[in-house]
Amino acid sequence: MRRWNGWGDDKFNLDIPEGGQDFLAERIGQASALNDCTLEDVCAKVPESRLPSLDGLSDLIDTSPEIRVRHARGQSLPDWLAMRSGEIGLFPDGVALPSTNSEVQKLLKYVQENDVHLIPYGGGTSVAGHINPVDQGKPVLTVSLANMNRLIDLDRDSQLATFGAGTPGPLVESQLRAHGYTLGHFPQSFELSTIGGWVASRSSGQQSLRYGRIEQLFAGGRIETLQGTLEIPTIPASSAGPDIREMILGSEGRLGLITEVKARITRLPEHERFHVVFFPNWDKARTAARKLVQNRIQLSMLRLSNAIETETQLALAGHPGLISLLEKFLSLRGADDGKCMMTFGVTGSKDQASASLKQARKVCKEYDGVYTGTKLGSKWAEKRFTMPYLREALWQMGYAVDTLETATDWENVDRLLEKMETSLRTGLEDKQEKSHVFTHLSHFYGQGCSIYTTYVFRVADTYAETLERWKHLKNTTSEIIVRNGGTISHQHGVGKDHAPFMPIEKGELGMRAIRALTTSFDPDKRLNPTTLLD
Amino acid sequence: MRRWNGWGDDKFNLDIPEGGQDFLAERIGQASALNDCTLEDVCAKVPESRLPSLDGLSDLIDTSPEIRVRHARGQSLPDWLAMRSGEIGLFPDGVALPSTNSEVQKLLKYVQENDVHLIPYGGGTSVAGHINPVDQGKPVLTVSLANMNRLIDLDRDSQLATFGAGTPGPLVESQLRAHGYTLGHFPQSFELSTIGGWVASRSSGQQSLRYGRIEQLFAGGRIETLQGTLEIPTIPASSAGPDIREMILGSEGRLGLITEVKARITRLPEHERFHVVFFPNWDKARTAARKLVQNRIQLSMLRLSNAIETETQLALAGHPGLISLLEKFLSLRGADDGKCMMTFGVTGSKDQASASLKQARKVCKEYDGVYTGTKLGSKWAEKRFTMPYLREALWQMGYAVDTLETATDWENVDRLLEKMETSLRTGLEDKQEKSHVFTHLSHFYGQGCSIYTTYVFRVADTYAETLERWKHLKNTTSEIIVRNGGTISHQHGVGKDHAPFMPIEKGELGMRAIRALTTSFDPDKRLNPTTLLD
């Protein structure tokens, strides 16, 4: 069953590999875990629902405590602290599970007529507070799209698939695979997040280099709003005015509920492999990565770990004997201390894959990359969606782990990366605490790339103090990001946690443009208020 | 010097090749030209400027007749008829040529304070009435960005170039070429259209398959609005809410004046060639084209002419002897009557180009394509921007030529193409007139492509009747496009001519979204009113 207070299936546990605990203890000290609250205890705290008059909707809306607990929070670190401590604060007053567009329309009518706030809910995997109720003195109805999870239509000629917006990653792919297709959208949250959520939060998947971000995959669809139904026709490209798709992408529930997504799909590839190359230092590694993408070499995935992430990944890989052999091999070829690991994917027809591989290896070689084949790449592919489970294992050991991510122009990458890492690494110094901080670049563009930084720190003696530590790290570093040419988020969206930083990034008139849309579609701010913007 | 009443430089004339006139006469009859009005006659008709109090702005705003004539109309067929007949109707009351952002701000302040309407003007190449003044009882100031035509900044690492928005195609490319870069945006209007105009009208270039549409090339920039300056930061990609760039793209002057464009550029390619393949019939040709793009073969350009366009192009190619040899060669290989010509470009490193060419030829062969090398492709490349001059030559012979274009999903391409061609071919039957109609597909996407249809008809005895013929063809066929799954424009924008068809395509709520933006930025509808939407 899905964990009510953490990531994923509660039957699946990922152990910290041999030596992992020592590795962390050496860097930031031994830790001890906080006590977790039980589901029963939290359910006992859930107050009466404030939803008025459910006449005719009682089959659709569930107000029992457990479902309200299970839809109260996402997966951000503050969400974890809230769920683990049991101090959740506000719960939705009910959870609706519509199965049809007309049921969604009924729910919209209900909230309009009864002065209720509504939060659209996809997979509940937000790490930025998208789906948390806020206290504005109104009842809150959370609407989960989980029952709208089918492949509704498939147009093979146009390679378009229509899905219910609540379809989670594995069901998207399995329903397409049966017909020989893939969407190719693989965010880290793939196991639980939904296609509608990807659109609403402008998600990006690990293979965006081939398949594109969700912006490129979202061809059109259906959005139920308080003003009626918005149907966005599928047109491959158009010069007919501003693009309505792009107003829905990233709208985070503020304009309406996305109920159907028409997505651009691809034939399953004939060939796919992930290759790993080590570079002697960051400068060569980063330049090689930039050249690969600026030279338009057809890769399906590219990820470049900095030296600390490389060291951390090798330390946590398990199999210390084999890793030690690998490091000797690399060292003999010039990739020693400070080495950086690059993983890249080649996907397509066999002809394309072999041509791309040849081109990519040539560029890597120019920057002294040591090619190690596909063994480590296969490992990455195998574990690509299980990483969030590591958070559970670390939590049980007393370590909190979170990530911060942005995207910026190439010219700015090193400067911003350095500032982010320093801010996170030194942020807890006055509390005599350390963080272990490491970074990779991913989602590469000719213009720049995403910087994805992970930080691990010890939980404090109390939940409240742990939250303070997180808040300090998160807020100071987020401010640094937007003040230094980065976006507040490349792939996690805005939610409530990033909303304060939006005006710095978008400017007053940028915010005016977004507000013009939300005000026009939802003048009374009933839909997901305070998410994205006030 | 630039023609005041037609396309391009008046020293450059393109002759109809040998046999061209007979070819048309055989199909739609002999024609005779209408009399053109002179520039002097039109200047004499220009009324007094209605612009109030030019205190402090008289250096910036020119109210003399000739400049007002030269900025009164674009390049649509009704614009041609207006200019050729001298019945232009409304002229702008003055033309401003600002050189700086602060001058643009001054002009905005002026129109705001003096109840004047403002039309932003790029290259004046609109074929949809974007820059034509309309009579709303207010003085009209046209603001040409022509003096803002410099490369302002170049970031080599991030491959970003900042241009003044009025920079025309050749100046974009020549300023970049000096540094070893290209933007790669080559619309048919390249010679005159500007980078700011491309953004404002969501333009697409002939090599969009490699470089992307202007949406992919526009990284950010500066827009002067009545509410202040909107600066869009350059961020490679972001999940921070709806994308402001995408609200400016296609805004057609309704939100403000784009003054600076930051564009994503590419190193000049090592290799570029255009290859031509003939297919025995449309079905095979269209399927091959679809496969090429759906298999993600790295091409830089793809264009597929239907049988009538192929026949027309070969007839108008000149060199009838050589063409006859070519046709014998093709016929022996199965591409005879009904054959369709495909042109594709391969661009990139030599390795990439040879890999792509190999992959592309393999697909073409599967569908019985007869490869003919690069000779015809080089001809296409050489003449790619001179085609608009042909219009002048045809006009002098008494033929009017126009194009209609859309984009639709693959599943719908044949059906819509057939409807468009039939509508244009039969539209003048009750006037006992014929049109010569032919089509190519271009701008290919996994999901679909652009349909680009050219139609030639004889001018009538009068300008008024010629305009009536055009109106009938244009409006009936435009209605067919939006009622049958096409966009009202894939690459020409909306302007005033396509505005009536927008609500059918976008729906009531789509229009609400766009209107929310225009109302927020320009509540009094001072900027380019009636363009895009009311």
Boltz contact constraints between the chains, C-beta under 6 A:
constraints:
  - contact:
      token1: [A, 155]
      token2: [B, 411]
      max_distance: 6.0
  - contact:
      token1: [A, 157]
      token2: [B, 410]
      max_distance: 6.0
  - contact:
      token1: [A, 157]
      token2: [B, 411]
      max_distance: 6.0
  - contact:
      token1: [A, 158]
      token2: [B, 409]
      max_distance: 6.0
  - contact:
      token1: [A, 158]
      token2: [B, 410]
      max_distance: 6.0
  - contact:
      token1: [A, 158]
      token2: [B, 411]
      max_distance: 6.0
  - contact:
      token1: [A, 158]
      token2: [B, 447]
      max_distance: 6.0
  - contact:
      token1: [A, 158]
      token2: [B, 448]
      max_distance: 6.0
  - contact:
      token1: [A, 159]
      token2: [B, 446]
      max_distance: 6.0
  - contact:
      token1: [A, 202]
      token2: [B, 239]
      max_distance: 6.0
  - contact:
      token1: [A, 230]
      token2: [B, 509]
      max_distance: 6.0
  - contact:
      token1: [A, 231]
      token2: [B, 507]
      max_distance: 6.0
  - contact:
      token1: [A, 234]
      token2: [B, 409]
      max_distance: 6.0
  - contact:
      token1: [A, 235]
      token2: [B, 407]
      max_distance: 6.0
  - contact:
      token1: [A, 235]
      token2: [B, 487]
      max_distance: 6.0
  - contact:
      token1: [A, 236]
      token2: [B, 407]
      max_distance: 6.0
  - contact:
      token1: [A, 236]
      token2: [B, 445]
      max_distance: 6.0
  - contact:
      token1: [A, 236]
      token2: [B, 447]
      max_distance: 6.0
  - contact:
      token1: [A, 236]
      token2: [B, 448]
      max_distance: 6.0
  - contact:
      token1: [A, 237]
      token2: [B, 407]
      max_distance: 6.0
  - contact:
      token1: [A, 238]
      token2: [B, 487]
      max_distance: 6.0
  - contact:
      token1: [A, 239]
      token2: [B, 202]
      max_distance: 6.0
  - contact:
      token1: [A, 239]
      token2: [B, 489]
      max_distance: 6.0
  - contact:
      token1: [A, 239]
      token2: [B, 490]
      max_distance: 6.0
  - contact:
      token1: [A, 239]
      token2: [B, 491]
      max_distance: 6.0
  - contact:
      token1: [A, 239]
      token2: [B, 493]
      max_distance: 6.0
  - contact:
      token1: [A, 240]
      token2: [B, 487]
      max_distance: 6.0
  - contact:
      token1: [A, 240]
      token2: [B, 488]
      max_distance: 6.0
  - contact:
      token1: [A, 240]
      token2: [B, 489]
      max_distance: 6.0
  - contact:
      token1: [A, 240]
      token2: [B, 494]
      max_distance: 6.0
  - contact:
      token1: [A, 240]
      token2: [B, 505]
      max_distance: 6.0
  - contact:
      token1: [A, 241]
      token2: [B, 250]
      max_distance: 6.0
  - contact:
      token1: [A, 241]
      token2: [B, 494]
      max_distance: 6.0
  - contact:
      token1: [A, 241]
      token2: [B, 514]
      max_distance: 6.0
  - contact:
      token1: [A, 241]
      token2: [B, 532]
      max_distance: 6.0
  - contact:
      token1: [A, 242]
      token2: [B, 247]
      max_distance: 6.0
  - contact:
      token1: [A, 242]
      token2: [B, 250]
      max_distance: 6.0
  - contact:
      token1: [A, 242]
      token2: [B, 251]
      max_distance: 6.0
  - contact:
      token1: [A, 242]
      token2: [B, 514]
      max_distance: 6.0
  - contact:
      token1: [A, 243]
      token2: [B, 246]
      max_distance: 6.0
  - contact:
      token1: [A, 244]
      token2: [B, 510]
      max_distance: 6.0
  - contact:
      token1: [A, 244]
      token2: [B, 513]
      max_distance: 6.0
  - contact:
      token1: [A, 246]
      token2: [B, 243]
      max_distance: 6.0
  - contact:
      token1: [A, 246]
      token2: [B, 246]
      max_distance: 6.0
  - contact:
      token1: [A, 247]
      token2: [B, 242]
      max_distance: 6.0
  - contact:
      token1: [A, 247]
      token2: [B, 513]
      max_distance: 6.0
  - contact:
      token1: [A, 250]
      token2: [B, 241]
      max_distance: 6.0
  - contact:
      token1: [A, 250]
      token2: [B, 242]
      max_distance: 6.0
  - contact:
      token1: [A, 251]
      token2: [B, 242]
      max_distance: 6.0
  - contact:
      token1: [A, 264]
      token2: [B, 446]
      max_distance: 6.0
  - contact:
      token1: [A, 264]
      token2: [B, 447]
      max_distance: 6.0
  - contact:
      token1: [A, 351]
      token2: [B, 359]
      max_distance: 6.0
  - contact:
      token1: [A, 355]
      token2: [B, 355]
      max_distance: 6.0
  - contact:
      token1: [A, 359]
      token2: [B, 351]
      max_distance: 6.0
  - contact:
      token1: [A, 407]
      token2: [B, 235]
      max_distance: 6.0
  - contact:
      token1: [A, 407]
      token2: [B, 236]
      max_distance: 6.0
  - contact:
      token1: [A, 407]
      token2: [B, 237]
      max_distance: 6.0
  - contact:
      token1: [A, 409]
      token2: [B, 158]
      max_distance: 6.0
  - contact:
      token1: [A, 409]
      token2: [B, 234]
      max_distance: 6.0
  - contact:
      token1: [A, 410]
      token2: [B, 157]
      max_distance: 6.0
  - contact:
      token1: [A, 410]
      token2: [B, 158]
      max_distance: 6.0
  - contact:
      token1: [A, 411]
      token2: [B, 155]
      max_distance: 6.0
  - contact:
      token1: [A, 411]
      token2: [B, 157]
      max_distance: 6.0
  - contact:
      token1: [A, 411]
      token2: [B, 158]
      max_distance: 6.0
  - contact:
      token1: [A, 445]
      token2: [B, 236]
      max_distance: 6.0
  - contact:
      token1: [A, 446]
      token2: [B, 159]
      max_distance: 6.0
  - contact:
      token1: [A, 446]
      token2: [B, 264]
      max_distance: 6.0
  - contact:
      token1: [A, 447]
      token2: [B, 158]
      max_distance: 6.0
  - contact:
      token1: [A, 447]
      token2: [B, 236]
      max_distance: 6.0
  - contact:
      token1: [A, 447]
      token2: [B, 264]
      max_distance: 6.0
  - contact:
      token1: [A, 448]
      token2: [B, 158]
      max_distance: 6.0
  - contact:
      token1: [A, 448]
      token2: [B, 236]
      max_distance: 6.0
  - contact:
      token1: [A, 487]
      token2: [B, 235]
      max_distance: 6.0
  - contact:
      token1: [A, 487]
      token2: [B, 238]
      max_distance: 6.0
  - contact:
      token1: [A, 487]
      token2: [B, 240]
      max_distance: 6.0
  - contact:
      token1: [A, 488]
      token2: [B, 240]
      max_distance: 6.0
  - contact:
      token1: [A, 489]
      token2: [B, 239]
      max_distance: 6.0
  - contact:
      token1: [A, 489]
      token2: [B, 240]
      max_distance: 6.0
  - contact:
      token1: [A, 490]
      token2: [B, 238]
      max_distance: 6.0
  - contact:
      token1: [A, 490]
      token2: [B, 239]
      max_distance: 6.0
  - contact:
      token1: [A, 491]
      token2: [B, 239]
      max_distance: 6.0
  - contact:
      token1: [A, 493]
      token2: [B, 239]
      max_distance: 6.0
  - contact:
      token1: [A, 494]
      token2: [B, 240]
      max_distance: 6.0
  - contact:
      token1: [A, 494]
      token2: [B, 241]
      max_distance: 6.0
  - contact:
      token1: [A, 505]
      token2: [B, 240]
      max_distance: 6.0
  - contact:
      token1: [A, 507]
      token2: [B, 231]
      max_distance: 6.0
  - contact:
      token1: [A, 509]
      token2: [B, 230]
      max_distance: 6.0
  - contact:
      token1: [A, 510]
      token2: [B, 244]
      max_distance: 6.0
  - contact:
      token1: [A, 512]
      token2: [B, 520]
      max_distance: 6.0
  - contact:
      token1: [A, 513]
      token2: [B, 244]
      max_distance: 6.0
  - contact:
      token1: [A, 513]
      token2: [B, 247]
      max_distance: 6.0
  - contact:
      token1: [A, 514]
      token2: [B, 241]
      max_distance: 6.0
  - contact:
      token1: [A, 514]
      token2: [B, 242]
      max_distance: 6.0
  - contact:
      token1: [A, 516]
      token2: [B, 516]
      max_distance: 6.0
  - contact:
      token1: [A, 516]
      token2: [B, 517]
      max_distance: 6.0
  - contact:
      token1: [A, 516]
      token2: [B, 520]
      max_distance: 6.0
  - contact:
      token1: [A, 517]
      token2: [B, 516]
      max_distance: 6.0
  - contact:
      token1: [A, 520]
      token2: [B, 512]
      max_distance: 6.0
  - contact:
      token1: [A, 520]
      token2: [B, 516]
      max_distance: 6.0
  - contact:
      token1: [A, 532]
      token2: [B, 241]
      max_distance: 6.0
